[in-house]
Amino acid sequence: MRKDKWEFVKLGDVCEKAKSVNIRKQHGSFSYIDIGSVNSELKRVSEIQELDWSIASSRARQIVRKGDTLFSTVRVNLERVAFIENEQNNLIASTGFTVVRANDKSDGQYLFYTVSSPQFIDKLSKLQKGTAYPAVTDKIVFNEEIPLPPLEEQKQIAALFHSIETAMEQVDGQEKNLKALQKNLVNGLVSTEPVFGNLLLSKNCTLTHIGSIAECDKKYPEHEKEVERFVGLEWMEADNFKLQGFGLVENGTTFTKRFAKGDVLFGKRRAYLKKVAVADFDGICSGDILVIRAKARNLLQGLLPYYISSEAFINHAISTSAGSLSPRTKWKDLQTFEIAIPDLKTQEKILDVLKQFDTTIIQLKQQKATLKLLKQKLLNEILGQCVNL
């Protein structure tokens, strides 16, 4: 890659102007992309609306085709940039986008990676005007200088980034598939007639209710220890047993409920949000969090979060919740939830399988993070240094 052969050009000099439609002369339906249709994480269009021209927004004007890049000119820092990968008839974009379309001097994918790079986004963000809806104009976008290698090198650079993105998508797909399989296994386990592959037969299980195998908000000797951290519902998320953060007690808190490392935390407010976590430290939590611990003689503590996060238990929590704006459930209602549990030896085998899923999912997340860092590093090395020359 010989950067001495690269030029610096205005983006507009290597772009072809996109055509617009006259709304008044259109009939029938069309496919519409507005700013809210763009997934800023994936840099792709996540939703296309099918609309009739008779109810079309006045902003529905720009004709879009395969190979275009849509660059949102409103709140540029939100990075709503998308590459159009597939051909689609009657595809129209909002005038809230700058349509970046390559001409014969440039490669469409190269332009996409250039205008979606942190360097380009940062420079355009600083040029925004307005307070309520900070924005830039098409003119400002097209006047921005970009590095332009020879066309063949542009294609090579685009292919490199595309290969990294493809790898990220494959890893993401594997993670989603594993999560779905694990969820199906858990949902089969948590039942009055449980199944779990060939490890479990319902006839070998004992019918009981959750209150017989777990207890809630009890005080234990370890709760007497001094703690430094507290947790609210905002640090819990669905389908993730890991707490996403914490506050420091020394900074002040009204929370008083104690929990210990290993306890299962369940958000009793708006149970449909499916907030379940396993504490990885001792602390204090919100009153809207139930602190649940397995009774050792009946259930392995490691299995408890899977039972609590199961579809059947969550549905039971929702059905026993009261209140309109912030419905809450109670342990006295939750503990009546009926299940059938296997013996402890079988539980150990089941937990081992579920932990293997968790380990593999964590490894896939790490792979994704590594690929993301690699892409960022290459963007900085290939495009970033050039911008700063």
C-alpha positions as a Python dict, from the first residue, in 0.01 Angstrom:
ca = {
    (1, 'M'): (0, 0, 0),
    (2, 'R'): (184, 309, -127),
    (3, 'K'): (41, 615, 46),
    (4, 'D'): (261, 841, -163),
    (5, 'K'): (20, 762, -447),
    (6, 'W'): (-282, 873, -244),
    (7, 'E'): (-458, 1202, -299),
    (8, 'F'): (-669, 1423, -78),
    (9, 'V'): (-995, 1518, -244),
    (10, 'K'): (-1328, 1662, -148),
    (11, 'L'): (-1583, 1385, -100),
    (12, 'G'): (-1811, 1550, -353),
    (13, 'D'): (-1542, 1524, -624),
    (14, 'V'): (-1562, 1144, -618),
    (15, 'C'): (-1939, 1117, -584),
    (16, 'E'): (-2224, 1108, -829),
    (17, 'K'): (-2531, 1313, -743),
    (18, 'A'): (-2834, 1107, -645),
    (19, 'K'): (-3158, 1185, -823),
    (20, 'S'): (-3475, 1302, -653),
    (21, 'V'): (-3840, 1233, -722),
    (22, 'N'): (-4130, 1474, -753),
    (23, 'I'): (-4372, 1347, -490),
    (24, 'R'): (-4674, 1502, -662),
    (25, 'K'): (-4616, 1296, -974),
    (26, 'Q'): (-4579, 960, -798),
    (27, 'H'): (-4843, 688, -767),
    (28, 'G'): (-4862, 350, -599),
    (29, 'S'): (-4624, 240, -324),
    (30, 'F'): (-4254, 266, -247),
    (31, 'S'): (-3994, 142, 4),
    (32, 'Y'): (-3888, 414, 245),
    (33, 'I'): (-3578, 455, 462),
    (34, 'D'): (-3583, 724, 727),
    (35, 'I'): (-3318, 805, 987),
    (36, 'G'): (-3480, 579, 1246),
    (37, 'S'): (-3444, 285, 1006),
    (38, 'V'): (-3065, 274, 1046),
    (39, 'N'): (-2892, 50, 1300),
    (40, 'S'): (-2589, 255, 1405),
    (41, 'E'): (-2419, -50, 1557),
    (42, 'L'): (-2436, -265, 1243),
    (43, 'K'): (-2418, 29, 1001),
    (44, 'R'): (-2704, -125, 806),
    (45, 'V'): (-3070, -49, 735),
    (46, 'S'): (-3265, -251, 990),
    (47, 'E'): (-3616, -165, 875),
    (48, 'I'): (-3769, -55, 547),
    (49, 'Q'): (-4122, 87, 545),
    (50, 'E'): (-4364, 7, 265),
    (51, 'L'): (-4568, 325, 209),
    (52, 'D'): (-4817, 466, -37),
    (53, 'W'): (-4718, 787, -213),
    (54, 'S'): (-5049, 943, -109),
    (55, 'I'): (-4930, 954, 254),
    (56, 'A'): (-4559, 1006, 186),
    (57, 'S'): (-4356, 1248, 396),
    (58, 'S'): (-4227, 1554, 213),
    (59, 'R'): (-3878, 1428, 303),
    (60, 'A'): (-3922, 1108, 99),
    (61, 'R'): (-3739, 1223, -212),
    (62, 'Q'): (-3399, 1065, -271),
    (63, 'I'): (-3369, 766, -504),
    (64, 'V'): (-3136, 505, -355),
    (65, 'R'): (-2966, 210, -520),
    (66, 'K'): (-2729, -75, -439),
    (67, 'G'): (-2380, 47, -343),
    (68, 'D'): (-2495, 380, -198),
    (69, 'T'): (-2409, 496, 152),
    (70, 'L'): (-2667, 684, 357),
    (71, 'F'): (-2508, 937, 593),
    (72, 'S'): (-2744, 1095, 847),
    (73, 'T'): (-2690, 1471, 859),
    (74, 'V'): (-2886, 1509, 1186),
    (75, 'R'): (-2697, 1441, 1511),
    (76, 'V'): (-2397, 1308, 1324),
    (77, 'N'): (-2242, 1181, 1647),
    (78, 'L'): (-2509, 907, 1663),
    (79, 'E'): (-2331, 747, 1364),
    (80, 'R'): (-2640, 657, 1164),
    (81, 'V'): (-2456, 551, 852),
    (82, 'A'): (-2569, 260, 635),
    (83, 'F'): (-2443, 80, 327),
    (84, 'I'): (-2707, -39, 78),
    (85, 'E'): (-2604, -396, -1),
    (86, 'N'): (-2896, -517, -211),
    (87, 'E'): (-3084, -389, -511),
    (88, 'Q'): (-3447, -299, -443),
    (89, 'N'): (-3705, -134, -664),
    (90, 'N'): (-3861, 198, -564),
    (91, 'L'): (-3619, 253, -276),
    (92, 'I'): (-3645, 608, -144),
    (93, 'A'): (-3447, 773, 137),
    (94, 'S'): (-3525, 1071, 356),
    (95, 'T'): (-3364, 1405, 279),
    (96, 'G'): (-3221, 1372, 631),
    (97, 'F'): (-2948, 1165, 466),
    (98, 'T'): (-2666, 1262, 238),
    (99, 'V'): (-2659, 995, -33),
    (100, 'V'): (-2293, 910, -97),
    (101, 'R'): (-2273, 747, -439),
    (102, 'A'): (-1938, 656, -594),
    (103, 'N'): (-1845, 781, -941),
    (104, 'D'): (-1585, 627, -1174),
    (105, 'K'): (-1298, 751, -952),
    (106, 'S'): (-1411, 577, -636),
    (107, 'D'): (-1536, 251, -488),
    (108, 'G'): (-1871, 256, -308),
    (109, 'Q'): (-1765, 36, -20),
    (110, 'Y'): (-1443, 232, 31),
    (111, 'L'): (-1647, 552, 59),
    (112, 'F'): (-1875, 380, 310),
    (113, 'Y'): (-1585, 283, 537),
    (114, 'T'): (-1434, 630, 500),
    (115, 'V'): (-1746, 827, 595),
    (116, 'S'): (-1833, 585, 877),
    (117, 'S'): (-1483, 605, 1026),
    (118, 'P'): (-1448, 771, 1370),
    (119, 'Q'): (-1224, 1039, 1218),
    (120, 'F'): (-1483, 1146, 961),
    (121, 'I'): (-1770, 1130, 1212),
    (122, 'D'): (-1574, 1337, 1464),
    (123, 'K'): (-1488, 1608, 1212),
    (124, 'L'): (-1848, 1638, 1089),
    (125, 'S'): (-1985, 1638, 1445),
    (126, 'K'): (-1783, 1952, 1517),
    (127, 'L'): (-1934, 2125, 1214),
    (128, 'Q'): (-2296, 2074, 1322),
    (129, 'K'): (-2520, 2375, 1383),
    (130, 'G'): (-2836, 2403, 1589),
    (131, 'T'): (-2923, 2308, 1946),
    (132, 'A'): (-3244, 2101, 1940),
    (133, 'Y'): (-3151, 1922, 1616),
    (134, 'P'): (-2780, 1977, 1549),
    (135, 'A'): (-2708, 1898, 1186),
    (136, 'V'): (-2483, 1950, 887),
    (137, 'T'): (-2583, 2011, 527),
    (138, 'D'): (-2510, 1800, 219),
    (139, 'K'): (-2270, 2074, 112),
    (140, 'I'): (-2069, 2043, 433),
    (141, 'V'): (-2051, 1664, 397),
    (142, 'F'): (-1940, 1678, 34),
    (143, 'N'): (-1684, 1954, 107),
    (144, 'E'): (-1503, 1735, 359),
    (145, 'E'): (-1165, 1609, 243),
    (146, 'I'): (-1094, 1236, 237),
    (147, 'P'): (-786, 1027, 148),
    (148, 'L'): (-823, 867, -194),
    (149, 'P'): (-594, 578, -292),
    (150, 'P'): (-587, 445, -649),
    (151, 'L'): (-912, 267, -734),
    (152, 'E'): (-764, -83, -704),
    (153, 'E'): (-630, -6, -356),
    (154, 'Q'): (-970, 132, -256),
    (155, 'K'): (-1123, -203, -347),
    (156, 'Q'): (-856, -392, -151),
    (157, 'I'): (-913, -178, 159),
    (158, 'A'): (-1289, -222, 131),
    (159, 'A'): (-1248, -598, 90),
    (160, 'L'): (-1030, -611, 403),
    (161, 'F'): (-1287, -434, 621),
    (162, 'H'): (-1570, -634, 466),
    (163, 'S'): (-1394, -961, 555),
    (164, 'I'): (-1361, -849, 918),
    (165, 'E'): (-1729, -755, 929),
    (166, 'T'): (-1824, -1090, 776),
    (167, 'A'): (-1624, -1266, 1048),
    (168, 'M'): (-1799, -1055, 1314),
    (169, 'E'): (-2140, -1143, 1170),
    (170, 'Q'): (-2054, -1513, 1169),
    (171, 'V'): (-1944, -1501, 1533),
    (172, 'D'): (-2256, -1303, 1622),
    (173, 'G'): (-2471, -1565, 1448),
    (174, 'Q'): (-2302, -1845, 1641),
    (175, 'E'): (-2359, -1659, 1968),
    (176, 'K'): (-2729, -1604, 1893),
    (177, 'N'): (-2777, -1969, 1796),
    (178, 'L'): (-2608, -2092, 2114),
    (179, 'K'): (-2816, -1856, 2329),
    (180, 'A'): (-3136, -1974, 2160),
    (181, 'L'): (-3044, -2341, 2213),
    (182, 'Q'): (-2955, -2280, 2576),
    (183, 'K'): (-3282, -2093, 2631),
    (184, 'N'): (-3479, -2382, 2478),
    (185, 'L'): (-3303, -2629, 2707),
    (186, 'V'): (-3376, -2414, 3012),
    (187, 'N'): (-3740, -2369, 2916),
    (188, 'G'): (-3771, -2746, 2879),
    (189, 'L'): (-3611, -2796, 3220),
    (190, 'V'): (-3837, -2556, 3409),
    (191, 'S'): (-4167, -2737, 3393),
    (192, 'T'): (-4391, -2975, 3583),
    (193, 'E'): (-4285, -3232, 3321),
    (194, 'P'): (-3921, -3134, 3260),
    (195, 'V'): (-3700, -3251, 2976),
    (196, 'F'): (-3330, -3191, 2917),
    (197, 'G'): (-3198, -3400, 2632),
    (198, 'N'): (-3114, -3753, 2745),
    (199, 'L'): (-3004, -3637, 3092),
    (200, 'L'): (-3351, -3611, 3235),
    (201, 'L'): (-3678, -3801, 3251),
    (202, 'S'): (-3975, -3630, 3415),
    (203, 'K'): (-4070, -3952, 3595),
    (204, 'N'): (-3744, -3924, 3791),
    (205, 'C'): (-3827, -3573, 3915),
    (206, 'T'): (-4002, -3448, 4226),
    (207, 'L'): (-4301, -3215, 4186),
    (208, 'T'): (-4268, -2910, 4409),
    (209, 'H'): (-4289, -2530, 4404),
    (210, 'I'): (-4017, -2267, 4395),
    (211, 'G'): (-4077, -2170, 4759),
    (212, 'S'): (-3970, -2519, 4868),
    (213, 'I'): (-3634, -2506, 4692),
    (214, 'A'): (-3542, -2138, 4731),
    (215, 'E'): (-3579, -1859, 4984),
    (216, 'C'): (-3596, -1483, 4941),
    (217, 'D'): (-3467, -1176, 5126),
    (218, 'K'): (-3345, -1374, 5426),
    (219, 'K'): (-3065, -1253, 5651),
    (220, 'Y'): (-2747, -1458, 5660),
    (221, 'P'): (-2431, -1424, 5874),
    (222, 'E'): (-2234, -1288, 5578),
    (223, 'H'): (-2477, -995, 5560),
    (224, 'E'): (-2316, -852, 5873),
    (225, 'K'): (-2000, -762, 5680),
    (226, 'E'): (-1938, -404, 5573),
    (227, 'V'): (-2004, -345, 5203),
    (228, 'E'): (-1885, -80, 4960),
    (229, 'R'): (-2120, -119, 4663),
    (230, 'F'): (-2490, -95, 4586),
    (231, 'V'): (-2699, -205, 4288),
    (232, 'G'): (-3018, -72, 4129),
    (233, 'L'): (-3233, -212, 3848),
    (234, 'E'): (-3050, 8, 3597),
    (235, 'W'): (-2743, -217, 3632),
    (236, 'M'): (-2934, -533, 3538),
    (237, 'E'): (-3032, -641, 3187),
    (238, 'A'): (-3225, -922, 3019),
    (239, 'D'): (-3050, -1241, 2910),
    (240, 'N'): (-2732, -1152, 3097),
    (241, 'F'): (-2655, -1275, 3447),
    (242, 'K'): (-2366, -1029, 3486),
    (243, 'L'): (-2427, -703, 3670),
    (244, 'Q'): (-2352, -409, 3440),
    (245, 'G'): (-2226, -175, 3710),
    (246, 'F'): (-2273, -51, 4065),
    (247, 'G'): (-2270, 258, 4284),
    (248, 'L'): (-2051, 332, 4585),
    (249, 'V'): (-2215, 337, 4927),
    (250, 'E'): (-1981, 617, 5037),
    (251, 'N'): (-2146, 844, 4780),
    (252, 'G'): (-2483, 791, 4947),
    (253, 'T'): (-2777, 556, 4894),
    (254, 'T'): (-3119, 490, 5044),
    (255, 'F'): (-3096, 117, 4971),
    (256, 'T'): (-3075, -119, 5269),
    (257, 'K'): (-3143, -470, 5139),
    (258, 'R'): (-2836, -693, 5167),
    (259, 'F'): (-2708, -951, 4922),
    (260, 'A'): (-2398, -1169, 4912),
    (261, 'K'): (-2177, -1291, 4632),
    (262, 'G'): (-2353, -1574, 4448),
    (263, 'D'): (-2708, -1464, 4535),
    (264, 'V'): (-2959, -1439, 4251),
    (265, 'L'): (-3107, -1091, 4201),
    (266, 'F'): (-3447, -1062, 4036),
    (267, 'G'): (-3616, -736, 3934),
    (268, 'K'): (-3969, -760, 4073),
    (269, 'R'): (-4077, -431, 3913),
    (270, 'R'): (-4184, -469, 3549),
    (271, 'A'): (-4099, -839, 3548),
    (272, 'Y'): (-4147, -844, 3171),
    (273, 'L'): (-3804, -676, 3146),
    (274, 'K'): (-3656, -1013, 3254),
    (275, 'K'): (-3386, -867, 3478),
    (276, 'V'): (-3200, -1152, 3645),
    (277, 'A'): (-2839, -1135, 3768),
    (278, 'V'): (-2594, -1330, 3980),
    (279, 'A'): (-2413, -1110, 4232),
    (280, 'D'): (-2035, -1124, 4192),
    (281, 'F'): (-1973, -920, 4508),
    (282, 'D'): (-2137, -846, 4845),
    (283, 'G'): (-2354, -536, 4851),
    (284, 'I'): (-2682, -353, 4902),
    (285, 'C'): (-2964, -339, 4648),
    (286, 'S'): (-3289, -163, 4565),
    (287, 'G'): (-3612, -273, 4729),
    (288, 'D'): (-3736, -353, 4378),
    (289, 'I'): (-3485, -638, 4362),
    (290, 'L'): (-3557, -974, 4521),
    (291, 'V'): (-3253, -1152, 4667),
    (292, 'I'): (-3302, -1525, 4613),
    (293, 'R'): (-3092, -1817, 4735),
    (294, 'A'): (-3136, -2191, 4676),
    (295, 'K'): (-3197, -2428, 4966),
    (296, 'A'): (-2885, -2641, 4943),
    (297, 'R'): (-3054, -2971, 5019),
    (298, 'N'): (-3294, -2931, 4725),
    (299, 'L'): (-3135, -2723, 4449),
    (300, 'L'): (-2787, -2625, 4336),
    (301, 'Q'): (-2732, -2249, 4369),
    (302, 'G'): (-2574, -2250, 4023),
    (303, 'L'): (-2898, -2373, 3865),
    (304, 'L'): (-3119, -2116, 4037),
    (305, 'P'): (-3061, -1824, 3793),
    (306, 'Y'): (-3163, -2046, 3501),
    (307, 'Y'): (-3488, -2139, 3677),
    (308, 'I'): (-3559, -1774, 3764),
    (309, 'S'): (-3488, -1652, 3408),
    (310, 'S'): (-3698, -1922, 3241),
    (311, 'E'): (-3992, -1823, 3026),
    (312, 'A'): (-4240, -2004, 3254),
    (313, 'F'): (-4117, -1830, 3571),
    (314, 'I'): (-4111, -1487, 3406),
    (315, 'N'): (-4467, -1539, 3280),
    (316, 'H'): (-4572, -1637, 3633),
    (317, 'A'): (-4407, -1320, 3768),
    (318, 'I'): (-4591, -1108, 3511),
    (319, 'S'): (-4926, -1272, 3587),
    (320, 'T'): (-4885, -1210, 3963),
    (321, 'S'): (-4780, -845, 3925),
    (322, 'A'): (-5008, -562, 4037),
    (323, 'G'): (-5008, -194, 3944),
    (324, 'S'): (-5052, -10, 3616),
    (325, 'L'): (-4751, 218, 3568),
    (326, 'S'): (-4494, 8, 3754),
    (327, 'P'): (-4640, -339, 3811),
    (328, 'R'): (-4465, -535, 4086),
    (329, 'T'): (-4478, -895, 4194),
    (330, 'K'): (-4417, -1040, 4542),
    (331, 'W'): (-4225, -1341, 4666),
    (332, 'K'): (-4533, -1479, 4841),
    (333, 'D'): (-4694, -1507, 4497),
    (334, 'L'): (-4380, -1618, 4315),
    (335, 'Q'): (-4308, -1901, 4557),
    (336, 'T'): (-4624, -2084, 4447),
    (337, 'F'): (-4472, -2144, 4102),
    (338, 'E'): (-4483, -2519, 4037),
    (339, 'I'): (-4190, -2716, 3897),
    (340, 'A'): (-4048, -3066, 3903),
    (341, 'I'): (-3681, -3097, 3997),
    (342, 'P'): (-3434, -3383, 3948),
    (343, 'D'): (-3201, -3522, 4214),
    (344, 'L'): (-2882, -3331, 4297),
    (345, 'K'): (-2655, -3563, 4097),
    (346, 'T'): (-2862, -3504, 3783),
    (347, 'Q'): (-2866, -3132, 3859),
    (348, 'E'): (-2485, -3133, 3858),
    (349, 'K'): (-2479, -3285, 3509),
    (350, 'I'): (-2735, -3034, 3382),
    (351, 'L'): (-2547, -2742, 3536),
    (352, 'D'): (-2225, -2861, 3373),
    (353, 'V'): (-2393, -2850, 3030),
    (354, 'L'): (-2536, -2502, 3089),
    (355, 'K'): (-2198, -2374, 3213),
    (356, 'Q'): (-2033, -2506, 2896),
    (357, 'F'): (-2282, -2298, 2698),
    (358, 'D'): (-2195, -1992, 2908),
    (359, 'T'): (-1821, -2044, 2860),
    (360, 'T'): (-1854, -2077, 2484),
    (361, 'I'): (-2080, -1770, 2463),
    (362, 'I'): (-1824, -1566, 2660),
    (363, 'Q'): (-1550, -1682, 2422),
    (364, 'L'): (-1760, -1575, 2124),
    (365, 'K'): (-1817, -1233, 2282),
    (366, 'Q'): (-1442, -1198, 2328),
    (367, 'Q'): (-1386, -1293, 1963),
    (368, 'K'): (-1633, -1025, 1857),
    (369, 'A'): (-1462, -766, 2075),
    (370, 'T'): (-1122, -861, 1932),
    (371, 'L'): (-1249, -831, 1575),
    (372, 'K'): (-1406, -494, 1655),
    (373, 'L'): (-1077, -368, 1799),
    (374, 'L'): (-891, -499, 1495),
    (375, 'K'): (-1125, -312, 1263),
    (376, 'Q'): (-1086, 6, 1468),
    (377, 'K'): (-708, -26, 1470),
    (378, 'L'): (-695, -78, 1094),
    (379, 'L'): (-930, 215, 1035),
    (380, 'N'): (-696, 434, 1238),
    (381, 'E'): (-382, 301, 1071),
    (382, 'I'): (-509, 304, 713),
    (383, 'L'): (-739, 607, 712),
    (384, 'G'): (-675, 792, 1038),
    (385, 'Q'): (-308, 867, 985),
    (386, 'C'): (-382, 994, 638),
    (387, 'V'): (-644, 1234, 768),
    (388, 'N'): (-390, 1379, 1007),
    (389, 'L'): (-114, 1429, 749),
}
